[in-house]
Amino acid sequence: QVRVVESGGGLVQPGGSLRLSCAHSGIFYVYFMAWHRQAPGKARELVASVSSGDNIDYIDSVKGRFTLSRDNAKNTVYLQMNSLKPEDTAIYYCNVKGVGPSGGLDQWGQGTRVNVTS
């Protein structure tokens, strides 16, 4: 069974930090993982991504504050978020593209909520 599960969201004050985790299972080969977010009333946007060649990209608004990393042994990708701002408030989703038991897949997690407020 293919699963993608996010964790680590919560309530934090501006300037604080959170680390999100995305663990996947049942996927034979992953060639792309990404964090997206969707703020209230806004479209979902890609925040950070990593490809099989370990190329990591970020949207401009999080550069220098967010860091994506991966632990292949644990099938997990992390998003370390520092210097959080109220505009970072959103539901954060993990997306995994790869190959699973039924062939190619594009799997999303259920999301984890991040609320940055004083």
Backbone as ProteinMPNN parsed JSONL, in Angstrom:
{"seq_chain_A": "QVRVVESGGGLVQPGGSLRLSCAHSGIFYVYFMAWHRQAPGKARELVASVSSGDNIDYIDSVKGRFTLSRDNAKNTVYLQMNSLKPEDTAIYYCNVKGVGPSGGLDQWGQGTRVNVTS", "coords_chain_A": {"N_chain_A": [[0.844, -1.184, 0.0], [0.592, 2.146, -0.909], [1.686, 4.972, 0.758], [1.7, 8.316, 1.934], [2.648, 10.451, 4.38], [2.333, 13.316, 6.258], [3.733, 15.257, 8.943], [4.239, 17.315, 11.891], [3.272, 19.901, 11.84], [1.779, 22.865, 13.348], [1.06, 25.348, 15.886], [2.687, 28.413, 15.975], [4.656, 31.206, 16.988], [5.337, 34.314, 15.254], [8.566, 34.443, 13.794], [9.37, 32.104, 14.882], [10.113, 28.525, 14.687], [9.543, 25.51, 12.831], [9.583, 22.031, 12.078], [8.726, 20.134, 9.419], [7.748, 16.843, 8.486], [7.785, 14.299, 6.021], [6.838, 11.206, 5.345], [7.153, 8.351, 3.357], [5.834, 5.267, 2.039], [5.823, 2.024, 0.518], [6.583, 2.689, -2.017], [8.529, 2.092, -4.784], [10.507, 3.446, -6.157], [11.529, 6.754, -5.961], [11.417, 9.756, -7.661], [10.933, 12.388, -7.417], [10.156, 14.765, -4.976], [8.117, 16.964, -3.141], [7.159, 19.921, -1.338], [4.143, 21.524, -0.916], [1.902, 24.269, -0.361], [-1.174, 25.54, 0.909], [-2.829, 28.377, 1.475], [-5.512, 29.928, 3.316], [-8.174, 30.687, 1.176], [-6.553, 30.918, -1.02], [-4.69, 29.738, -3.917], [-3.121, 26.514, -4.213], [0.387, 26.314, -3.762], [3.679, 25.593, -4.946], [6.285, 25.029, -2.746], [8.858, 24.002, -2.084], [11.173, 21.725, -3.551], [12.66, 18.55, -4.42], [14.645, 16.702, -6.614], [15.527, 13.52, -8.149], [18.152, 13.86, -8.728], [19.042, 15.306, -6.647], [18.644, 18.001, -6.855], [17.598, 20.922, -5.444], [14.953, 23.153, -5.072], [13.447, 26.316, -4.306], [10.669, 28.468, -3.62], [10.781, 32.018, -4.045], [9.921, 33.443, -1.79], [10.531, 31.939, 0.451], [13.173, 31.387, 0.462], [16.279, 31.143, 2.086], [15.072, 30.933, 4.512], [13.649, 28.54, 4.741], [14.504, 25.085, 4.662], [14.957, 22.261, 2.763], [15.385, 18.823, 3.22], [16.501, 15.41, 2.967], [16.141, 12.019, 4.046], [17.109, 9.226, 2.912], [17.312, 6.642, 3.856], [15.293, 6.511, 5.68], [13.133, 6.993, 4.149], [12.088, 9.589, 4.045], [11.341, 13.033, 3.831], [12.197, 16.293, 4.818], [11.116, 19.516, 5.949], [12.55, 22.172, 7.101], [11.596, 24.98, 8.763], [12.307, 28.191, 9.378], [12.333, 31.415, 11.033], [9.613, 32.089, 10.788], [6.708, 33.533, 9.288], [3.585, 35.326, 9.493], [2.374, 35.086, 6.986], [3.152, 32.61, 6.161], [1.351, 30.883, 7.078], [-0.627, 28.109, 6.485], [-1.963, 25.097, 4.995], [0.206, 22.481, 4.695], [1.347, 20.379, 2.205], [2.64, 17.251, 1.171], [4.097, 15.96, -1.741], [4.697, 13.19, -3.743], [6.397, 11.733, -6.377], [6.856, 8.898, -8.329], [7.64, 5.44, -8.728], [5.527, 2.775, -8.158], [3.827, -0.166, -6.864], [1.891, -0.437, -8.862], [2.911, 0.803, -11.024], [3.753, 3.986, -12.461], [3.344, 6.778, -10.223], [1.683, 9.453, -8.496], [1.545, 10.835, -5.708], [-0.191, 12.219, -2.937], [-0.041, 13.571, 0.364], [-2.097, 13.943, 3.341], [-1.907, 16.415, 4.392], [-0.6, 18.928, 6.631], [-1.215, 21.241, 9.151], [-0.078, 24.541, 9.448], [0.198, 27.242, 11.538], [0.911, 30.488, 11.925], [1.066, 32.819, 14.248], [0.667, 35.563, 16.524]], "CA_chain_A": [[0.0, 0.0, 0.0], [1.354, 3.384, -1.016], [1.272, 5.978, 1.727], [2.491, 9.531, 2.149], [2.11, 10.995, 5.627], [3.022, 14.494, 6.786], [3.598, 15.551, 10.361], [5.095, 18.393, 12.368], [2.634, 21.207, 11.837], [1.334, 23.348, 14.641], [0.909, 26.778, 16.124], [3.975, 29.001, 16.325], [4.689, 32.663, 16.92], [6.238, 34.862, 14.217], [9.973, 34.304, 14.126], [9.627, 30.764, 15.377], [10.52, 27.472, 13.76], [8.89, 24.205, 12.82], [10.126, 21.081, 11.103], [7.74, 19.213, 8.872], [8.259, 15.574, 7.982], [6.948, 13.581, 5.059], [7.313, 9.831, 5.235], [6.43, 7.579, 2.354], [6.049, 3.829, 2.068], [5.204, 1.308, -0.593], [7.028, 3.255, -3.295], [9.772, 1.42, -5.13], [11.512, 4.426, -6.589], [11.047, 8.131, -5.904], [12.271, 10.647, -8.434], [10.6, 13.784, -7.143], [9.366, 15.028, -3.769], [7.907, 18.404, -3.016], [6.235, 20.501, -0.37], [3.241, 22.556, -1.393], [1.065, 24.812, 0.704], [-2.382, 26.245, 0.484], [-3.318, 29.3, 2.487], [-6.962, 30.153, 3.195], [-8.607, 31.546, 0.087], [-5.532, 31.03, -2.072], [-4.369, 28.518, -4.64], [-1.974, 25.761, -3.71], [1.638, 26.703, -4.41], [4.857, 24.778, -4.684], [7.184, 25.73, -1.823], [10.213, 23.477, -2.232], [11.173, 20.415, -4.185], [13.943, 17.887, -4.641], [14.557, 15.666, -7.636], [16.405, 12.386, -7.91], [19.522, 14.331, -8.81], [19.277, 16.131, -5.463], [18.474, 19.427, -7.116], [16.592, 21.474, -4.536], [14.473, 24.476, -5.464], [12.54, 26.982, -3.376], [10.085, 29.724, -4.093], [11.566, 33.151, -3.546], [9.456, 33.946, -0.497], [11.028, 31.117, 1.566], [14.63, 31.227, 0.344], [17.015, 31.637, 3.237], [14.335, 30.624, 5.752], [13.237, 27.129, 4.715], [15.497, 24.147, 4.136], [14.466, 20.916, 2.478], [16.405, 17.781, 3.301], [15.919, 14.081, 2.841], [16.827, 10.884, 4.627], [16.671, 8.131, 2.056], [17.206, 5.421, 4.654], [14.01, 6.559, 6.387], [12.084, 7.357, 3.176], [11.485, 10.791, 4.627], [11.85, 14.349, 3.463], [11.905, 17.268, 5.872], [11.119, 20.94, 5.625], [12.865, 22.994, 8.265], [11.065, 26.317, 8.517], [12.774, 29.152, 10.379], [11.892, 32.81, 10.851], [8.272, 31.989, 10.219], [5.918, 34.753, 9.183], [2.142, 35.028, 9.407], [2.005, 34.69, 5.62], [3.477, 31.192, 5.969], [0.208, 30.106, 7.551], [-1.216, 27.33, 5.399], [-1.85, 23.652, 5.105], [1.359, 22.044, 3.918], [1.141, 19.055, 1.62], [3.779, 16.577, 0.558], [3.805, 15.282, -3.004], [5.743, 12.246, -4.125], [6.261, 11.135, -7.708], [7.772, 7.785, -8.456], [7.138, 4.174, -9.267], [5.029, 1.905, -7.115], [3.395, -1.516, -7.262], [1.045, -0.399, -10.059], [3.567, 1.62, -12.033], [3.983, 5.371, -12.097], [2.394, 7.324, -9.271], [1.758, 10.866, -8.107], [0.839, 10.647, -4.448], [-0.25, 13.36, -2.014], [-0.419, 13.328, 1.739], [-3.347, 14.554, 3.784], [-1.608, 17.782, 4.786], [-0.394, 19.279, 8.028], [-1.549, 22.664, 9.255], [0.871, 25.444, 10.092], [-0.455, 28.504, 11.881], [1.895, 31.424, 12.482], [0.303, 33.936, 14.793], [1.044, 35.997, 17.86]], "C_chain_A": [[0.882, 1.238, 0.0], [0.805, 4.396, -0.021], [2.252, 7.139, 1.736], [1.872, 10.23, 3.35], [2.965, 12.164, 6.089], [2.807, 14.597, 8.291], [4.456, 16.766, 10.692], [4.474, 19.773, 12.361], [2.218, 21.624, 13.232], [1.196, 24.843, 14.67], [2.246, 27.336, 16.594], [3.889, 30.51, 16.192], [5.581, 33.125, 15.766], [7.68, 34.839, 14.695], [10.352, 32.926, 14.615], [9.962, 29.777, 14.273], [9.641, 26.24, 13.916], [9.641, 23.326, 11.833], [9.029, 20.119, 10.695], [8.439, 17.958, 8.365], [7.255, 14.969, 7.014], [7.547, 12.201, 4.873], [6.48, 9.08, 4.202], [6.774, 6.1, 2.489], [5.353, 3.201, 0.876], [5.608, 1.809, -1.96], [8.399, 2.685, -3.615], [10.888, 2.408, -5.441], [10.874, 5.807, -6.603], [11.972, 8.999, -6.733], [11.978, 12.124, -8.182], [9.771, 13.857, -5.864], [9.264, 16.531, -3.604], [6.98, 18.721, -1.862], [5.444, 21.598, -1.075], [2.511, 23.128, -0.18], [-0.136, 25.514, 0.104], [-2.887, 27.071, 1.649], [-4.811, 29.503, 2.275], [-7.291, 31.108, 2.058], [-7.627, 31.687, -1.059], [-5.312, 29.68, -2.746], [-3.175, 27.811, -3.998], [-0.726, 26.188, -4.486], [2.76, 25.764, -4.009], [5.836, 25.587, -3.842], [8.639, 25.3, -2.038], [10.142, 22.084, -2.831], [12.587, 19.877, -4.301], [13.72, 16.767, -5.656], [15.543, 14.551, -7.323], [17.867, 12.773, -8.015], [19.909, 15.242, -7.669], [19.291, 17.621, -5.781], [17.32, 19.936, -6.261], [16.236, 22.885, -4.988], [13.479, 25.0, -4.446], [11.86, 28.143, -4.085], [10.812, 30.861, -3.388], [11.184, 33.551, -2.125], [9.982, 33.131, 0.691], [12.538, 30.918, 1.499], [15.336, 31.876, 1.519], [16.327, 31.354, 4.565], [13.964, 29.146, 5.855], [14.367, 26.284, 4.129], [14.864, 22.779, 3.965], [15.63, 19.945, 2.572], [15.713, 16.425, 3.22], [16.794, 13.051, 3.519], [16.333, 9.664, 3.87], [16.503, 6.829, 2.836], [15.858, 5.339, 5.375], [12.844, 6.885, 5.45], [11.339, 8.607, 3.62], [12.146, 12.032, 4.07], [11.362, 15.341, 4.508], [11.842, 18.669, 5.276], [11.335, 21.697, 6.927], [12.469, 24.423, 7.951], [11.478, 27.217, 9.672], [12.245, 30.537, 10.053], [10.502, 32.858, 10.23], [7.529, 33.313, 10.306], [4.438, 34.388, 9.126], [1.722, 34.572, 8.011], [2.431, 33.269, 5.276], [2.343, 30.288, 6.457], [-0.485, 29.426, 6.384], [-1.288, 25.876, 5.818], [-0.728, 23.235, 4.157], [1.161, 20.592, 3.49], [2.451, 18.537, 1.031], [3.309, 15.854, -0.697], [4.997, 14.417, -3.385], [5.42, 11.682, -5.502], [7.289, 10.033, -7.842], [7.129, 6.596, -9.103], [6.74, 3.286, -8.1], [4.58, 0.566, -7.656], [2.594, -1.536, -8.566], [1.647, 0.438, -11.175], [3.778, 3.04, -11.537], [2.922, 5.903, -11.147], [2.708, 8.779, -8.958], [0.908, 10.957, -6.855], [0.928, 11.884, -3.567], [-0.57, 12.867, -0.609], [-1.676, 14.095, 2.089], [-3.158, 16.004, 4.225], [-1.398, 17.929, 6.278], [-0.509, 20.793, 8.145], [-0.469, 23.418, 10.019], [0.177, 26.781, 10.306], [0.562, 29.395, 12.581], [1.141, 32.666, 12.941], [0.807, 34.294, 16.182], [-0.168, 35.984, 18.782]], "O_chain_A": [[1.803, 1.36, 0.808], [-0.401, 4.642, 0.029], [3.46, 6.966, 1.569], [0.688, 10.564, 3.33], [4.171, 12.022, 6.288], [1.825, 14.088, 8.833], [5.287, 17.194, 9.892], [5.092, 20.728, 12.833], [2.293, 20.841, 14.179], [1.212, 25.517, 13.64], [2.864, 26.79, 17.508], [3.129, 31.026, 15.373], [6.482, 32.397, 15.351], [7.979, 35.17, 15.842], [11.536, 32.615, 14.749], [10.08, 30.133, 13.1], [9.081, 25.974, 14.98], [10.251, 23.812, 10.881], [8.479, 19.388, 11.518], [9.569, 18.009, 7.88], [6.042, 15.111, 7.174], [8.631, 12.051, 4.311], [5.253, 9.174, 4.187], [7.842, 5.73, 2.977], [4.422, 3.768, 0.304], [5.03, 1.395, -2.965], [9.323, 2.784, -2.808], [12.04, 2.231, -5.045], [9.809, 6.003, -7.188], [13.187, 8.98, -6.531], [12.689, 13.0, -8.676], [8.809, 13.109, -5.691], [10.205, 17.271, -3.89], [6.141, 17.913, -1.463], [6.005, 22.472, -1.736], [2.512, 22.53, 0.896], [-0.116, 26.004, -1.025], [-3.315, 26.539, 2.672], [-5.321, 29.276, 1.178], [-6.747, 32.21, 1.988], [-7.842, 32.487, -1.969], [-5.691, 28.631, -2.225], [-2.343, 28.429, -3.334], [-0.771, 26.395, -5.699], [2.79, 25.222, -2.904], [6.175, 26.715, -4.199], [9.532, 26.138, -2.159], [9.167, 21.359, -2.637], [13.567, 20.622, -4.285], [12.76, 16.002, -5.574], [16.298, 14.627, -6.353], [18.732, 12.097, -7.458], [20.962, 15.878, -7.699], [19.889, 18.409, -5.048], [16.2, 19.433, -6.351], [17.115, 23.705, -5.251], [12.761, 24.233, -3.805], [12.405, 28.723, -5.024], [11.372, 30.7, -2.304], [12.045, 33.955, -1.343], [9.888, 33.588, 1.83], [13.117, 30.328, 2.411], [15.035, 33.007, 1.899], [16.93, 31.518, 5.626], [13.969, 28.575, 6.946], [15.083, 26.713, 3.224], [14.307, 22.214, 4.906], [16.721, 20.21, 2.068], [14.498, 16.317, 3.385], [18.018, 13.179, 3.565], [15.26, 9.136, 4.161], [15.645, 6.01, 2.506], [15.348, 4.251, 5.645], [11.707, 7.036, 5.896], [10.11, 8.664, 3.573], [13.359, 12.073, 3.866], [10.245, 15.23, 5.014], [12.441, 18.954, 4.239], [10.424, 21.841, 7.742], [12.952, 25.01, 6.983], [11.046, 27.023, 10.808], [11.772, 30.797, 8.947], [10.261, 33.583, 9.265], [7.691, 34.091, 11.246], [4.083, 33.27, 8.754], [0.81, 33.757, 7.875], [2.099, 32.773, 4.199], [2.382, 29.072, 6.265], [-0.883, 30.076, 5.418], [-0.75, 25.477, 6.851], [-0.721, 23.591, 2.979], [0.854, 19.715, 4.297], [3.25, 19.29, 0.474], [2.255, 15.218, -0.706], [6.146, 14.857, -3.354], [4.31, 11.214, -5.754], [8.458, 10.218, -7.506], [6.207, 6.714, -9.91], [7.52, 3.073, -7.171], [4.916, 0.202, -8.784], [2.611, -2.53, -9.292], [0.974, 0.747, -12.158], [3.96, 3.27, -10.342], [1.75, 5.537, -11.241], [3.83, 9.257, -9.131], [-0.308, 11.136, -6.932], [1.98, 12.514, -3.461], [-1.276, 11.876, -0.426], [-2.248, 14.802, 1.258], [-4.132, 16.734, 4.409], [-1.937, 17.168, 7.081], [0.04, 21.531, 7.327], [-0.015, 22.995, 11.081], [-0.362, 27.374, 9.372], [1.015, 29.095, 13.686], [0.647, 33.452, 12.133], [1.306, 33.443, 16.918], [-0.052, 36.321, 19.96]]}, "name": "protein", "num_of_chains": 1, "seq": "QVRVVESGGGLVQPGGSLRLSCAHSGIFYVYFMAWHRQAPGKARELVASVSSGDNIDYIDSVKGRFTLSRDNAKNTVYLQMNSLKPEDTAIYYCNVKGVGPSGGLDQWGQGTRVNVTS"}
